[in-house]
Amino acid sequence: MDHYIERVVDLTEPTENQLYNLTIDAARSILLDQPAAAMRDVEGSFALLARSGKTVRMARSLDRPMRYFLAKRTEGPVLIVAARIDEIYAWLKSEGLEGQFHPSYTRMVPAHHVTEIQLVGCPDPDPVYTRFFTPAMGTLPPDLDVIGRHYIGALTEEIDRWIAHVPNEEPIGVCFSGGVDSGSIFLATYHVMKQRGLSLSRLKAFVLNLGSADIGDGPDVRQAREFLDSVGLGLFLETMDAKASEIDHRKTIGVVEDYKALDVESASMALALCKGIRERYPEWRYLIDGDGGDENLKDYPIEENPELTIRSVVNNQMLYQEGWGVGKIKHSLTYSGGLSRSYTRTYAPAHRYGFRGFSPFTRPNVIAVAEAIPFIQLTDYSVERLYQLKGEIVSRGVAAVTKMKMKVFEKRRFQHGALPVEAMRQRLPLKESDYRKHFLAQYL
């Protein structure tokens, strides 16, 4: 054969794209015909593919998974693109090509980059990655009031733009714990809806409770109630009771298609919450959450990760959003890195139960403000001071923008709030290596 006949199979869901300022076709034209930097002008949530001949370009926002796999055929290569690994595998089986498959051969399009592939046959050239979002670091003054006002101001603007695209009759649910992230999301959403003159009866704050008569309510129930009561908004709280006995790591791994222990734990809670909301409200569609808030303000226990130091955290651009970065030794081609990898813990459970989820903390305009925070000046490389910053910045910003004073509680992971930590560990006791085995066993 003198030439290859290349094929592209796009299994992504166009209806999952939520673009604010362009049609999908216009966004694809930008992706294909303009420099990568132009993708910064595509506003909203997206996973886009565009093709011209043998050239394929792909790009995604931080909150959308996008995977691909290159298979061989006698007549030429075929590129399969989908949100999920199992969708790629199912298509390969339908074509009799599953013998080429292994989950580690799939690739994740890294967030904030245009990924270009040339379908030229065998051997396949490496993809070319070109960044389209490069926020400046440390450009804000070291004034917490100024920083908070900019940060929550950007957050509120993103919520306002999202709500403008939610149909007026649709209710909005906040995945809520009373922590800094979900608390600021709820108050900002309440503020936007009130400013727009929208019916506040559309708004609810859903808190997950996996407690029982034996162990009591999960810690988040009390915290969520105390948070909302402190601002006179307790009537918006709705507790979603679920059974801890229904948590199944095998089901969670099948949904998120990953094996990182903390993400399996978090996704297990997200599945329980989404399942509960869906069973109580069969028609509910729109959820908003605070995923990405920890990443933006670098609020993770450094001492729990032997790879990290305070200097690596505050000196590396978007470390928690993107991991060590494309082209680095520790960057996973199969999964990407940072929140670019782990956002499936939020996206996949919501998608599984038919929700359209949204976290404004993942939007570039909000991340750009976070990256502009002068962390080095504010912390002088003090870990303790770094941990204090998030509550101070967010609470000051919420007060400046919404005129409400939010309570700030001690940090607690989502998976540790639905039921006590000890009980959660009994339900999800495995290590990452064990979860990895369970994931790979799905394809044996």
DRENLUMVO-980051 format. One record per atom (N, C-alpha, C): x, y, z. Coordinates in steps of 0.1 Angstrom, whole numbers, plus 2048, in hexadecimal, padded with zeros to 3 digits. Atoms other than C-alpha are relative to their C-alpha. Layout:
// residues N
XYZ ...
***
This chain:
// residues 444
8097F4800 800800800 80980C800 7F87F4801 80E8227F6 7FE80A80A 8037F57F6 7FD837810 7F67FA80A 8098037F5 7EA834831 7F38077FE 80C7F97FF 7C683C835 7FD80180F 8017FE7F2 7C484B857 7F1803804 80D7FF7FB 7A484C86C 80080680E 8027FA7F3 79886088A 7F27FD805 80D8037FA 77C8548A1 7FE80980C 8027F77F5 76F86F8B8 7F47FC808 80A8057F8 75B8608D4 7FD80A80C 8037F67F6 75A8808E9 7F28047FE 80E7FC801 73888E8F1 7FF80F7FE 8007F1802 7338B08E1 7F7807809 8097F97F7 7168B88F8 80680380E 7F97FD7F3 72E8B7916 80880D7FF 7F97F3801 7408D6908 7F680B805 8087F57FC 7338F5919 80880D7FD 7F97F4804 741912906 7F880C801 8077F37FD 73893690F 8008097F4 7FE7F5809 74494B8F2 8017FB7F1 7FE80580E 7479348D3 7F87F47FE 80680D803 7369188C1 80B7F5800 7F680B800 7478F68C2 8088007F3 7F980080D 74F8F989D 80B80C7FF 7F67F5800 76091B8A2 80C7FD809 7F58037F7 77490E8BF 8097F67F9 7F780A807 7808F08AA 8088077F5 7F87F980A 78A90988F 80C807806 7F57FA7F9 79F91C8A8 80B7F6803 7F780B7FD 7AF8FB8B3 8087FC7F4 7F980580C 7B88F1890 80880A7F9 7FB7F680A 7C091187E 80980B807 7F97F57FA 7CF929898 80B7FA80A 7F68047F7 7ED9288AF 7FA7FB80D 8068067F4 7E89148CF 7FC80B80A 8047F57F6 7E79358E4 7F28057FE 80D7FB803 7C693D8D3 7F57F8808 80A8087F8 7B59218E7 7FD80680E 8037F97F4 7B7937905 7F48097FF 80C7F9803 79B94A8F5 7F37F8800 80B8097FF 78492C8F7 7FB7FF80E 8057FF7F2 76F931916 7F67F6803 80980A7FB 75E916929 8077F2802 7FC80E7FE 7618F092C 8007F97F3 7FF80680E 76D8DC90E 80A7F57FF 7F780A804 77D8BE900 7FF7FF7F0 8027FE80E 7838C58DB 80B7F97F7 7F780780A 7928B38BD 7FD8077F3 8017FA80D 7998C289B 80A7F97F7 7F7808809 7A98B187C 8008077F3 7FE7FC80E 7B78BB85B 80A7F67FA 7F780A806 7C589E847 8067F780A 7F98087F7 7DF88C85B 80380780E 7FE7F87F4 7E08A7876 7F4800809 80B8007F6 7CB8A3895 80480980C 7FD7F87F4 7CA8BD8B1 7F47FE80A 8098027F5 7B98B88D3 80380A80B 7FE7F77F4 7B48CF8F1 7F47FE809 80A8027F6 7A18CD911 80280A80B 8007F87F4 7988E392F 8047F780C 7FB8077F5 7A48D8951 7F57F6806 80B8087FA 7828CA95B 7FA7F57F7 80680A80A 77D8B293D 80B7F67FD 7F780A804 78F891938 7FF7FE7F1 80080380F 79A889914 80C7F77FD 7F680A802 7AD86A90B 8007FB7F1 7FF80580E 7B985A8EA 8097F4800 7F880D803 7C883A8DC 8027FF7F1 7FD80280F 7D98348BB 8027F17FD 80080E804 7D28128AC 8057FE7F2 7FB80380E 7E180188D 7F67F87F9 80880880A 7CE7F486F 8097FF7F4 7F980380C 7DB7E684F 7FF80D7F7 8027F5809 7CD80483C 80580E806 7FA7F37FA 7DB81E855 7FC80180E 8037FE7F1 7D982B879 7F2805802 80D7FA7FC 7B983388B 80280680E 7FF7F97F3 7B884C8A8 7F2800806 80D8017F9 79C8468C1 80180A80C 8007F57F6 7948648D8 7F37FF808 80C8027F7 77C8618F6 80380680D 7FE7FC7F2 77686D919 8057F5809 7FD80B7F7 77B84A927 8087F57F9 7F880B804 79382D924 7F77F57FB 80980C803 777813923 7F88037F3 8067FD80C 767826906 8097FD7F4 7F680480A 7878228F2 8017F17FE 7FF80F800 7897FD8FB 7F47FA7F9 80C805806 7657F78F1 8008027F1 7FF7FD80E 76B8078CF 80A7F67F9 7F6809806 78A7F28C9 7FB7F27FF 80680E800 7777D28D2 7F67FF7F4 80A80080B 75C7DC8B9 8067FF7F2 7F980180C 7767DE89E 80A7F47FF 7F780B800 7897BF8A8 80F804802 7F37FB7FE 7A77D48B3 8057FF80F 7FD8007F2 7A77CD8D8 80D7F9804 7F38067FD 7C77B88D6 80B80A801 7F67F57FF 7DA7D98D3 7FF80880D 8037F77F5 7CB7E78F2 8077FD80D 7FD8017F1 7D97ED915 7FD80E805 8047F37FB 7CC80992B 80C80A801 7F47F77FF 7F081692F 8048067F2 7FD7FA80E 7F181C909 7F880B7FD 8087F5802 7D683590B 80780D805 7F97F37FD 7E085A90E 7F580A804 8097F57FC 7D0877920 80580D7FA 7FD7F3805 7D089990F 80280980C 7FE7F87F4 7E08B0929 7F980D7FF 8087F3800 7CB8CE934 80A80B7FC 7F97F4803 7D68F0927 80A7FF7F5 7F680280B 7E98E2909 7F87FC7F4 80580680C 7E18DC8E5 8097F47FD 7F980C804 7EB8B98DC 7FF7FD7F1 80180280E 7F48B38B8 8067F37FC 7FB80D804 7F88918A8 8007FF7F1 7FF80280E 803888885 7FD7F17FD 80480E803 7F2869877 8077FB7F4 7F880380C 80E85E861 8047F17FF 7FD80E801 810839868 80A7FB80A 7F78067F7 82B824878 80E8027FC 8037FD7F2 83F82E88C 7F980D802 8077F47FD 82984889B 80980B806 7F87F67FA 8398698A3 7F980480E 8057FB7F3 8358778C7 7F680C7FD 8087F4801 8198908CC 80880C803 7FA7F37FC 8228B58CE 7F7807809 8097F97F6 8158C78EC 80480F800 7FD7F2800 8128ED8EB 7F680780A 8087FA7F5 80690090A 7F880C7FA 8077F4803 7EA919906 7FB80880C 8037F87F4 7E692592A 80C801808 7F47FE7F9 80493493B 7FE80C809 8027F47F7 7FA94A959 80D804806 7F57FA7F9 813961968 8007FD80E 7FF8047F2 82095898A 80480C809 7FC7F67F5 82196F9A9 7FF80F7FC 8017F3804 81698F999 7F7809809 8097F87F7 7FC99A9B3 80880580C 7F97FB7F4 8079AF9D1 7FD7F780C 8028097F4 80B99C9F2 7F680680A 80B7FB7F7 7EB9AAA00 7F47F77FF 80A80A800 7D2990A0A 7F28057FC 80D7FA804 7B49A7A06 7FF8027F1 7FF7FE80F 7BE9B09E2 7FF7F27F9 80080E806 7C598B9DA 7F27FA801 80D8067FE 7A497F9E9 7F68067F8 80A7F9808 7909999D7 8017FC7F1 7FE80580E 7A098F9B5 7FC7F27FF 80380E801 79D96A9BC 7F17FD800 80E8037FF 7799699C7 7F88087F6 8067F880B 7719849AE 8007F77F3 7FF80880C 77D96D992 7F77F4801 80980C7FE 76B94F9A1 7F18047FE 80E7FC801 74A9629A3 7FD8037F2 8037FD80E 74D96E97F 7FE7F37F8 80180D807 752949974 7F27FA803 80D8057FC 73393F988 7F58077F9 80A7F8807 71F95B979 7FF7FC7F1 80080480E 729951956 7F97F27FE 80580D800 72092D95D 7F0800802 80E8007FD 6FE93596C 7F88067F5 8077FA80C 6F694B94E 7FC7F57F5 80280B80A 6F792A93A 7F87F5806 80980A7FA 6E2916952 7F18047FE 80E7FC802 6BD916948 7F980480D 8067FA7F5 6A892B95F 7F87F7809 8088097F8 69290E96A 8087F5807 7F880B7FA 6AF8F7974 80580480E 7FA7FE7F3 6B98F3998 80F7FF800 7F18017FF 6DE8F69A3 8047FB80D 7FC8067F4 6EE8E09BC 80F802803 7F27FE7FC 70E8E89CF 8057F3807 7FA80B7F9 7238CA9D9 80780680C 7FD7F77F5 7288D79FC 8057F880C 7FB8067F3 73D8CFA1C 80180B80A 7FD7F67F7 7408F1A2C 80F804801 7F27FC800 7658F2A25 80280D7F8 7FD7F3807 777910A15 7FB8007F2 80380080E 7729059F1 7F18007FD 80E801803 74E8F99F1 7F880C807 8077F57F9 745915A0A 80080C7F7 7FF7F4809 7529309F3 7F87FE7F4 80880280C 7419209D5 7F1802803 80F7FE7FD 71F91F9E7 7FD80F802 8037F27FD 7229439F3 8018097F3 7FF7F980D 72D9509D1 7F57FD7F7 80B803809 71293D9BF 7F3806805 80B7F97FA 6F894A9D7 80080F7FD 7FF7F2803 70596D9D2 7FD8037F1 8037FE80E 70496A9AC 7F17FF7FD 80E802802 6E195C9AC 7F880C805 8077F47FA 6D59789C3 80280C7F8 7FD7F4808 6E69939AE 7F97FF7F3 80780280C 6D698498F 7F0800801 80E8007FE 6B498499F 7F97F37FE 80580E803 6B095E99B 7FA7FB80D 8068067F5 69B9499B1 80A7F8808 7F68077F7 6B093D9CE 7FA7F2804 80580E7FD 69891F9D2 8067F67F7 7F9809809 6AC9109B5 80D7FA806 7F28037FB 6CB90D9CB 7FF7F780C 7FF8097F5 6D48F19E3 80F7FD802 7F28047FC 6F48E79F6 7FF7F2805 80080E7FD 6F88C19F6 80C7FC808 7F58057F8 70D8B2A12 7FE7F1801 80180F800 71588DA11 8027FB80F 7FF8067F3 710879A31 8007F17FF 7FF80F800 71D855A33 8007FB80E 8008047F2 719854A59 7F57F6802 80A80A7FC 70383BA6C 7FD80280E 8047FF7F2 6F3836A8D 80C7FC809 7F58057F8 713824A99 80B80B801 7F47F6800 72D83FA8F 7FC80E7FF 8047F2801 71785EA8C 8018057F2 7FF7F980D 715877A70 80E8027FC 7F37FC805 73287EA5A 80480E804 7FC7F37FB 74789CA65 7FB80C7F8 8047F5809 73C8B1A47 7F1805803 80E7FC7FD 7178B1A52 7FF80C80A 7FF7F57F6 71E8C6A71 80680C7FB 7F97F4806 7378DCA5F 7F88077F6 8087F980A 7208E3A42 7F4808806 80B7FA7F9 7038EBA59 80580D807 7FA7F57F9 719902A6E 80480B7F7 7FC7F680A 727914A4F 7F48087FC 80B7F9806 70591CA40 7F880780B 8087F97F6 6F4925A61 80780D804 7F97F47FC 71093EA68 7FD80C7F7 8037F580A 705952A49 7F18007FE 80E800801 6E094BA4E 7FA7F97F4 80480680C 6DD934A31 7FE7F1802 80180E7FD 6D7913A42 7F57F97F9 80C806806 6B690DA30 8057F97F2 7FB80580D 6CB905A10 8067F2801 7F880D7FE 6DC8E6A1F 7F67F47FF 80780C802 6D08C4A15 80A7F4802 7F780C7FE 6E18A4A23 7FC7F57F8 80280C808 6E5887A0C 8067F4808 7FC80B7F8 6E6868A22 8037F47F6 7FD80C807 6F7849A13 8067F6809 7FB80B7F8 704828A1F 80F7FE7FD 7F2803802 729823A24 8037F27FB 7FF80E805 7247FEA1D 7FF7FF7F1 80280180E 71C8079F9 80D8057F8 7F47FB806 73F8169F3 8087F47FA 7F980B806 7517FF9DB 80B8057F7 7F57FB807 7748079CF 8007FB7F1 80080580E 76F7F19B0 7F78087F7 8097F8807 7528059A5 80680E7FD 7FA7F3801 7648259AB 80B8007F6 7F580180A 78381A997 7FA7FF7F2 80680180D 76D81097B 7FA80D7FA 8067F4804 75D83297A 80B80A7FD 7F67F6802 77C84897E 80C7FB7F7 7F6806809 79483096B 80E805805 7F37FC7FA 7B1839983 8017F880D 7FD8087F4 7C182A9A2 80780880B 7FA7F87F5 7CF8479B7 7F77FF80C 8088037F4 7C483F9DA 7F780C804 8087F57FB 7B98629E4 7F58047F6 80A7FE80A 7A68669C3 7F57F6801 80A80A7FE 7958459C8 7F780380B 8087FC7F4 78A8509EA 7F680B7FD 8087F4803 77D8729DE 7F57FC7F6 80A80480A 76C8639C0 7F57F7806 80A8097F9 75A8499D6 7F6809807 8097F67F9 74B8669EA 7F78077F5 8077F980A 7428789CA 7F57F77FA 80A80A805 7308599BD 7F47FF809 80B8027F6 71C8559DD 7F780D800 8087F3800 71287A9DC 7F78017F3 8087FF80D 70887A9B7 7F57F67FF 80B80B800 6F58599BB 7F4804809 80B7FC7F8 6E28679D8 7F880C7FB 8077F5806 6D98879C6 7F77FB7F5 80880680C 6CE8749A7 7F47F8805 80B8087FB 6B885D9BB 7F5809806 80A7F77FA 6A78799CD 7FA80A7F6 8047F680A 6A58919AF 8037FB7F2 7FD80780D 6A387D98F 80380A7F4 7FF7F680B 6A289D979 80B80A802 7F67F67FD 6BE8B0989 80C7FF7F7 7F580080A 6DA8BA971 80D807804 7F47F77FE 6F18D697E 8067FF80E 7F98007F4 70B8D2999 80C8097FF 7F47F8800 7268EA9A3 8087FC80D 7F78057F5 7448E19BA 80C808801 7F37F97FD 7658ED9C8 80C7F97FC 7F4807803 77D8D59B8 80A80A7F9 7F67F7806 79D8E79AF 80480B80A 7FC7F57F7 79D8FF9CC 80D7FD808 7F38047F9 7B88EC9DF 80C8027F7 7F57FF809 7CD8EB9C0 80480E7FE 7FD7F2803 7CA9109B9 80880780B 7FA7F97F5 7D591B9DC 80A7F6807 7F58097FC 7EE8FE9E0 7FE7FB80E 8048047F3 7DC8F09FE 7FF7F1802 7FF80F7FE 7E88CCA00 80B7FE80A 7F58037F6 7FD8BCA1C 80D7FC7F9 7F3802807 8208BFA0E 8077F4807 7F980B7F9 82C8A7A29 7FB7F27FC 80580D804 81788BA1B 8057FB7F3 7FA80480D 82988B9F9 80F802801 7F17FF7FF 84E8839FB 8068077F4 7FA7F980C 8538929D8 80080F801 8027F2800 8498B59E3 80780780B 7FB7F77F6 8598D19F6 7F880D7FE 8067F3801 84C8F49FD 8058087F4 7FB7F980B 8639019E3 7FB7FB7F3 80580580C 8578EA9C8 7F28047FE 80E7FD801 8338F29D0 7FE80F7FC 8037F2803 8369189CE 8088057F4 7F87FC80B 85091A9B2 7FC7FA7F3 80480780D 840903998 7F28047FC 80C7FB806 825911982 7F57F5800 80B80A800 8038FF987 8047F2804 7FB80E7FD 8148E2998 7F47F7804 80B8097FC 7F48D59A8 7F57FF7F5 80A80180B 7DF8DC989 8057F67F5 7FB80780B 7F78CB970 80B7F5804 7F58097FD 8108B6984 80D8077FC 7F37FA803 8348BA97B 8018057F2 8017F980D 82A8C4958 8037F77F4 7FD80780D 82A8B7934 80E8007FD 7F2800804 84B8AB929 80A7FD80B 7F88047F4 8588A394C 8007F1802 7FE80E7FE 864881957 7F47FA807 80A8067F8 84887C970 7F28037FB 80D7FD806 82C888959 7FB7F37FA 80680D805 81586A951 7F98037F3 8067FE80D 80C86892C 7F27F9801 80D807800 7EF850935 7F6809808 80A7F97F7 7E0867950 80280F801 7FC7F27FE 7F088A94E 80480180F 7FC7FE7F3 7F7899970 7F880A808 8087F77F8 7E98AC98D 7F17FF7FF 80E800802 7C58B798B 7FC7FC7F2 80280480E 7C88B2965 7FD7F1800 80380E7FF 7C888D96F 7F47FD809 8098057F6 7B488B98E 7F28067FF 80D7FA801 7968A0983 7F57F57FD 80A80B803 78587F978 7F97FC80D 8068047F3 77E87A99E 7F3808801 80C7F8800 764896999 7F87FE7F4 80780080D 75B895974 7F97F27FE 80680D803 75586F971 7F47FD809 80C8037F8 73D86B98F 7F48087FC 80B7F7804 728889984 7FB7FB7F3 80480480D 72887D960 7F87F2801 80680D7FE 71F85996B 7F1801803 80E7FE7FC 6FF86697B 7F880B7F9 8087F7808 6F587E960 80080F804 7FF7F27FC 70089F970 80A8087F7 7F77F7806 7108BD95F 80780880B 7F97FA7F5 72B8C6978 80880C7FC 7F87F4803 73F8E697B 80880480C 7F87FA7F5 75B8F3991 80780D7FA 7F97F3805 76591898B 80E800804 7F28007FD 78691199C 8097FA7F5 7F880580B 7918FF97D 8018097F4 8007F780B 78B91C966 80E8087FF 7F37F9801 7AB92D958 80080E807 7FF7F27FA 7A1950964 8017FF80F 7FF8017F1 79E944988 80E7FA803 7F28067FE 7BF92F985 80A80B7FE 7F77F5803 7D094E977 80280980C 7FF7F87F4 7C8962996 8087F880B 7F98087F6 7D49459AC 80F8007FD 7F2800804 7F5943999 80780E802 7FB7F27FE 7F996999D 80380380E 7FD7FD7F1 7FA9669C3 80F7FE803 7F18017FD 81D96D9D0 8027F780C 7FF80A7F5 82094D9E4 80D801807 7F38007FA 8459519EA 80080C80A 8007F57F7 8419749F9 7F77FE80C 8098027F6 82396AA0D 8047F580A 7FC80B7F7 83294AA1C 80E800805 7F28017FD 857950A1C 8047F1802 7FD80F800 85892AA15 7FC7F980E 8058077F3 845922A36 7F47F87FC 80B809803 82F904A32 7F3804808 80B7FD7F8 81990EA4F 7F980D7FB 8077F3805 813931A40 7F97FC7F3 80780480C 80A921A1F 7F37FA803 80D8067FC 7EF90CA30 7F680A805 8097F67FB 7E192BA3F 7FA8097F6 8037F680A 7DE93FA1F 7F27FE7FA 80C802807 7C092EA0F 7F4805807 80B7FB7F9 7A7935A2A 7FF80F801 7FF7F17FF 7B3959A2E 7FC8067F3 8037FA80D 7B2960A09 7F17FF7FC 80E803804 790950A02 7F6808808 80A7F97F8 77E95EA20 80080F7FE 8007F2802 78A981A1A 7FA8037F2 8067FE80E 78197E9F5 7F07FF801 80E8027FF 75E9719FE 7FA80C807 8067F57F9 75898DA16 80080D7F7 7FF7F4809 7649A79FC 7F57FF7F5 80980280C 74E9999E0 7F27FF804 80E8037FD 72F98C9F1 7FB80780C 8037F97F3 7309A0A12 7FB7F680B 80380A7F6 72B97FA25 80D7FB806 7F58057F9 743973A3F 7FF7F1802 80080E800 74B94EA3A 8097FA80B 7F88077F6 757937A55 80A7F77F9 7F5808805 778925A4F 8037F580A 7FD80B7F7 77C903A5D 80E7FA7FC 7F4807803 79B8EDA5E 7FE7F77F4 80180880D 7A38DCA3D 7FD7F2803 80480E7FF 7938BAA38 7FD7FB7F2 80380680E 7938A5A18 7F27FC7FF 80D804803 77289EA08 7FD7F2805 80280E7FC 775879A0F 8007FE80F 7FF8017F1 77C87FA34 7F4807806 80B7F97FA 75C893A39 7F37F97FF 80D807801 74087BA2E 7FF7F680B 8008097F4 74A863A4A 80E801806 7F37FF7F9 766861A64 80B7F97F8 7F5806807 78885AA56 8027F1802 7FD80E7FD 78C839A68 7F67F77F8 80A807807 76B82DA59 8027FF7F1 7FD80080E 774838A37 80B7F77FC 7F5808803 795826A38 7FC7F1801 80580E800 782806A41 7F97FC7F3 80780280C 76E80AA22 8098007F4 7F77FE80B 78B814A0C 80F7FE805 7F38027F8 7AA803A1C 80C7FE7F7 7F5805809 7BF7FC9FD 80A80B7FD 7F67F7804 7DF80B9F1 7FF8027F1 8017FD80F 7E581A9CE 8047F47F8 7FC80C808 7F67FA9C2 7F57F67FF 80C809801 7D77E69CB 7F58057F7 80A7FA809 7C07FE9BA 8047FF7F1 7FB80180E 7D67FD99B 7FD7F27FB 80380E804 7D27D799A 7F27FE7FD 80E801803 7AD7DA99C 7FC8077F3 8037F980C 7AD7F3980 8047F87F4 7FB80880B 7C37DE969 7F87F37FE 80780D801 7AE7BF971 7F38017F7 80B7FE808 7917CF95E 8027FC7F1 7FC80280E 7A47C993E 8077F37FD 7FA80D801 7B27A6944 7F77F67FA 
***
